[in-house]
Amino acid sequence: MNKLTAIALISLAVILAGCAASDPDAGFSESEELQPSDFNYLPPEASAEVENTFEVNERFEVVWDRIIGNAENRLFGVDDKDNPPLEALVSDPPFKVESADKETGLITLSYSFHDATQYVDCGRSHRTFEFQDQFEEYKYPTAADITFKEMATWKDGSDYKPAVRETSRNTELEGVVEVSVTRQGEITELKAEITYELTMFFRTRFDEYSSMDGEIVGGFETINWKGQDLPNIEYPSFTTGESATETFYEGTVFEKTATCVPKGTLEARIFEMAER
């Protein structure tokens, strides 16, 4: 196994767990305090069941037009539309209308978000790092963007020597929303079925040391994993009311299992689009 392949396998294995909770410190007790450069994972506490059916006290035509209009409006959700933030003006709309059929009452939207922690809960992660006079601790929602350090080794001839790997990971959540709009007199019923696809992208910096006293060998090398054999991590897709659990590198020392569930935030956002 060459050096880049070994680094890739270890890097992927140690970042495979975790998504969001309101208090990232909750759940990790003092008795579970980790050793330097160690890792622990807590699965999500919430159920996969979320509310996804709603009633709107408006006529079908009004609700239909609101959903389509808000899906195509990049300023949807911005409180002050007269003075929107710059990112709202330069970014794409959060949704794209793929199809809309009034006869069947079905609207299909696609979406893509960079802050996955708003919409899915995949548990929480806790890791520590210690080398020389450095000690760092990380407690975070795993679906969040994160930068962390960890100990590694590199091979110098027949000897293995210490190294520090700093990994920056970014996540992206995308998928499809199927909105069923049903006419019930002056009331309109909605049902949102959402498919979630979570992908993690990462880049790492690898610092090699000739000994534990910290002499740097040849500075550092920056590796962009795009285009390599293992460019990202893709969780299994899951839908409203479901969870996704994946075991990576099963049967090896790198084995990690992670679970993701919807938070119900995106389903509620569809209801909000229909109400105003």
FIVEX-981689 format. One line per field, with one value per residue (C-alpha): residue number from 1; residue in three letters; x, z, y. Coordinates in steps of 0.001 Angstrom, whole numbers, plus 500000, padded with zeros to 6 digits. Last residue first. Layout:
BEGIN
n: (NUM, ...)
res: (ala, ...)
x: (X, ...)
z: (Z, ...)
y: (Y, ...)
//
This chain:
BEGIN
n: (276, 275, 274, 273, 272, 271, 270, 269, 268, 267, 266, 265, 264, 263, 262, 261, 260, 259, 258, 257, 256, 255, 254, 253, 252, 251, 250, 249, 248, 247, 246, 245, 244, 243, 242, 241, 240, 239, 238, 237, 236, 235, 234, 233, 232, 231, 230, 229, 228, 227, 226, 225, 224, 223, 222, 221, 220, 219, 218, 217, 216, 215, 214, 213, 212, 211, 210, 209, 208, 207, 206, 205, 204, 203, 202, 201, 200, 199, 198, 197, 196, 195, 194, 193, 192, 191, 190, 189, 188, 187, 186, 185, 184, 183, 182, 181, 180, 179, 178, 177, 176, 175, 174, 173, 172, 171, 170, 169, 168, 167, 166, 165, 164, 163, 162, 161, 160, 159, 158, 157, 156, 155, 154, 153, 152, 151, 150, 149, 148, 147, 146, 145, 144, 143, 142, 141, 140, 139, 138, 137, 136, 135, 134, 133, 132, 131, 130, 129, 128, 127, 126, 125, 124, 123, 122, 121, 120, 119, 118, 117, 116, 115, 114, 113, 112, 111, 110, 109, 108, 107, 106, 105, 104, 103, 102, 101, 100, 99, 98, 97, 96, 95, 94, 93, 92, 91, 90, 89, 88, 87, 86, 85, 84, 83, 82, 81, 80, 79, 78, 77, 76, 75, 74, 73, 72, 71, 70, 69, 68, 67, 66, 65, 64, 63, 62, 61, 60, 59, 58, 57, 56, 55, 54, 53, 52, 51, 50, 49, 48, 47, 46, 45, 44, 43, 42, 41, 40, 39, 38, 37, 36, 35, 34, 33, 32, 31, 30, 29, 28, 27, 26, 25, 24, 23, 22, 21, 20, 19, 18, 17, 16, 15, 14, 13, 12, 11, 10, 9, 8, 7, 6, 5, 4, 3, 2, 1)
res: (arg, glu, ala, met, glu, phe, ile, arg, ala, glu, leu, thr, gly, lys, pro, val, cys, thr, ala, thr, lys, glu, phe, val, thr, gly, glu, tyr, phe, thr, glu, thr, ala, ser, glu, gly, thr, thr, phe, ser, pro, tyr, glu, ile, asn, pro, leu, asp, gln, gly, lys, trp, asn, ile, thr, glu, phe, gly, gly, val, ile, glu, gly, asp, met, ser, ser, tyr, glu, asp, phe, arg, thr, arg, phe, phe, met, thr, leu, glu, tyr, thr, ile, glu, ala, lys, leu, glu, thr, ile, glu, gly, gln, arg, thr, val, ser, val, glu, val, val, gly, glu, leu, glu, thr, asn, arg, ser, thr, glu, arg, val, ala, pro, lys, tyr, asp, ser, gly, asp, lys, trp, thr, ala, met, glu, lys, phe, thr, ile, asp, ala, ala, thr, pro, tyr, lys, tyr, glu, glu, phe, gln, asp, gln, phe, glu, phe, thr, arg, his, ser, arg, gly, cys, asp, val, tyr, gln, thr, ala, asp, his, phe, ser, tyr, ser, leu, thr, ile, leu, gly, thr, glu, lys, asp, ala, ser, glu, val, lys, phe, pro, pro, asp, ser, val, leu, ala, glu, leu, pro, pro, asn, asp, lys, asp, asp, val, gly, phe, leu, arg, asn, glu, ala, asn, gly, ile, ile, arg, asp, trp, val, val, glu, phe, arg, glu, asn, val, glu, phe, thr, asn, glu, val, glu, ala, ser, ala, glu, pro, pro, leu, tyr, asn, phe, asp, ser, pro, gln, leu, glu, glu, ser, glu, ser, phe, gly, ala, asp, pro, asp, ser, ala, ala, cys, gly, ala, leu, ile, val, ala, leu, ser, ile, leu, ala, ile, ala, thr, leu, lys, asn, met)
x: (452985, 451381, 452511, 456202, 455894, 454484, 457487, 459757, 458131, 459214, 462719, 462908, 461594, 464919, 465538, 467564, 471212, 473110, 476848, 478906, 482699, 485139, 488765, 490214, 488632, 485565, 483346, 485277, 482241, 478995, 475989, 472759, 470047, 466812, 463283, 460197, 460949, 463383, 466840, 469868, 472858, 475705, 478302, 481858, 484189, 487161, 488184, 490045, 491511, 489991, 489137, 491167, 493174, 496427, 498617, 502213, 504190, 507604, 510328, 510681, 509560, 511487, 508933, 510657, 508698, 511001, 511459, 508084, 505730, 502897, 499864, 497256, 493845, 490899, 487389, 484027, 481058, 477844, 474325, 471394, 467932, 464671, 461637, 457953, 455824, 452043, 449765, 446013, 444171, 441091, 438278, 436884, 439440, 441885, 445023, 448640, 451185, 454741, 457593, 460905, 464138, 467713, 470734, 472814, 476429, 479167, 482613, 485608, 488949, 491521, 494783, 497130, 500040, 502915, 505031, 507641, 507468, 510839, 511728, 512550, 510814, 507169, 504638, 502486, 499264, 497967, 494827, 493846, 490407, 488486, 484702, 481707, 478669, 477176, 479129, 477608, 480621, 482782, 486473, 489329, 492809, 496108, 499419, 502679, 504150, 501174, 497648, 494351, 490872, 487657, 483960, 481272, 477542, 474569, 473377, 470629, 469377, 467865, 469686, 472884, 473219, 474477, 475630, 472131, 470875, 467275, 465077, 461352, 458516, 454972, 452037, 448377, 447473, 445691, 447884, 451074, 454338, 457804, 461468, 460958, 464353, 464800, 467183, 467335, 470886, 473247, 474307, 471398, 470789, 474533, 474502, 471990, 468529, 467675, 464158, 463461, 464029, 463079, 464763, 462960, 462288, 464705, 465860, 462289, 461650, 460451, 458487, 456524, 455784, 454664, 452637, 450914, 449732, 448506, 446415, 445015, 444064, 442097, 443443, 443241, 446378, 446478, 449678, 451242, 454996, 455422, 458572, 459325, 463067, 463196, 465523, 468525, 470997, 473991, 476885, 480436, 483856, 487397, 490907, 493906, 494632, 492535, 488833, 486678, 483726, 483517, 483291, 480074, 479537, 475767, 475408, 478466, 477043, 473965, 471237, 472085, 473371, 475034, 478251, 480481, 482673, 485582, 488099, 487745, 488144, 491416, 492802, 492019, 493294, 496564, 497237, 496457, 498740, 501612, 501530, 500000)
z: (503009, 504146, 501383, 501739, 505513, 504942, 502734, 505484, 507980, 505864, 505728, 509483, 510205, 511746, 509270, 510576, 510114, 511574, 511631, 511919, 511889, 511143, 510833, 512610, 509860, 509739, 508036, 506380, 506636, 508300, 507191, 508946, 507279, 508989, 507617, 508276, 505406, 503026, 503079, 500775, 501905, 503096, 500550, 501697, 499358, 496991, 497664, 494517, 494049, 491721, 494515, 497569, 497621, 499381, 500895, 501610, 504532, 505372, 504161, 507435, 510470, 513717, 516451, 519414, 518632, 515709, 511986, 511725, 508728, 508404, 506335, 505268, 504442, 502196, 502633, 501002, 502816, 501012, 502411, 500209, 501674, 499874, 501007, 501022, 501793, 502201, 501897, 502380, 501096, 502792, 501071, 499642, 500243, 497326, 497644, 497129, 497174, 497491, 496406, 497531, 495936, 497202, 498378, 501502, 501273, 503845, 504236, 505951, 506776, 507962, 509739, 509837, 512242, 511666, 513775, 512366, 511097, 510231, 507377, 504975, 506459, 506719, 507895, 510998, 512119, 514956, 514521, 513868, 513225, 510817, 510732, 508498, 510237, 509497, 512442, 514989, 517079, 520116, 519354, 521862, 521270, 523081, 521742, 523742, 521959, 520322, 521665, 519772, 521046, 519384, 520107, 517500, 517505, 515910, 512308, 512637, 509349, 508237, 509853, 510261, 506474, 506047, 502401, 500983, 497664, 496544, 493924, 493731, 492434, 492663, 492489, 492495, 489920, 487621, 488746, 487492, 488525, 487535, 488395, 490343, 491776, 495448, 497570, 494913, 493626, 495512, 494644, 496091, 499186, 499935, 499985, 502821, 501896, 502477, 501080, 501603, 505340, 506850, 504211, 504145, 500401, 498786, 496082, 494790, 492549, 495373, 496847, 493626, 493084, 496682, 496711, 493390, 494628, 497932, 496211, 493624, 496283, 498393, 501751, 505336, 504971, 506335, 506929, 506524, 507085, 510839, 511725, 512508, 512324, 516114, 517990, 520045, 517157, 517480, 519825, 518505, 520133, 518951, 520403, 519565, 523276, 525552, 525814, 528724, 528956, 532730, 532378, 530440, 526697, 526175, 525898, 524617, 521104, 522564, 519938, 518183, 514673, 512573, 513623, 512298, 509269, 509987, 511304, 508489, 505669, 507011, 507707, 504229, 502498, 504443, 503497, 499837, 499796, 501366, 499023, 500000)
y: (532768, 529509, 527162, 527997, 527511, 524018, 523215, 524533, 522181, 519195, 520661, 521035, 517540, 516493, 513678, 510704, 509663, 506703, 505988, 502805, 502794, 499964, 501151, 498103, 496021, 493789, 496356, 499198, 501509, 500540, 502571, 503400, 505448, 506419, 506633, 508774, 511175, 509504, 507961, 507996, 505932, 508159, 509219, 509860, 511705, 511513, 507889, 506772, 510255, 512875, 515275, 514271, 517513, 516744, 519456, 518424, 519688, 521091, 518739, 516868, 518826, 518273, 517705, 516122, 512950, 512261, 512970, 514667, 514658, 517179, 516047, 518608, 517193, 518009, 516670, 516196, 514662, 513708, 513454, 512419, 513001, 512159, 514135, 513231, 516283, 515974, 518952, 519404, 522466, 523900, 525837, 522602, 519841, 520193, 518056, 519170, 516335, 517664, 515377, 516871, 515630, 515467, 517364, 517748, 518868, 518504, 520039, 518469, 520036, 517501, 518271, 515252, 515233, 512820, 510514, 508105, 504539, 502985, 500619, 503436, 506458, 505432, 507989, 507926, 509553, 511708, 513750, 517364, 518839, 521081, 520800, 521494, 520073, 516651, 515254, 517595, 518637, 518046, 518622, 518642, 520025, 519488, 520768, 520780, 517731, 516003, 515687, 515378, 514618, 513495, 513686, 513161, 513678, 511940, 511925, 514524, 515945, 519283, 522183, 520148, 519795, 523354, 523239, 522869, 521466, 521089, 519436, 520030, 517851, 519204, 516791, 517851, 515178, 517633, 520534, 518876, 520567, 519361, 519947, 523156, 524097, 524835, 526911, 529669, 530202, 532458, 536017, 537976, 535887, 535878, 539691, 539835, 541190, 544861, 545331, 541604, 541934, 538572, 536370, 533008, 533141, 535610, 533160, 532925, 529895, 527653, 530555, 531072, 527376, 526890, 530085, 529328, 525930, 527349, 530025, 527608, 525031, 527482, 528584, 527358, 525240, 521694, 519739, 516305, 515788, 515543, 513609, 509955, 509257, 509263, 511594, 510459, 510535, 508183, 509067, 508673, 508521, 509236, 509218, 511400, 511936, 509710, 510283, 511368, 508963, 509179, 512964, 512524, 513006, 513182, 516952, 518815, 519421, 521129, 521645, 518391, 517772, 515064, 511969, 509315, 508637, 510950, 508405, 505895, 508387, 509757, 506284, 504998, 508136, 508181, 504570, 505258, 508284, 506330, 503370, 500000)
//
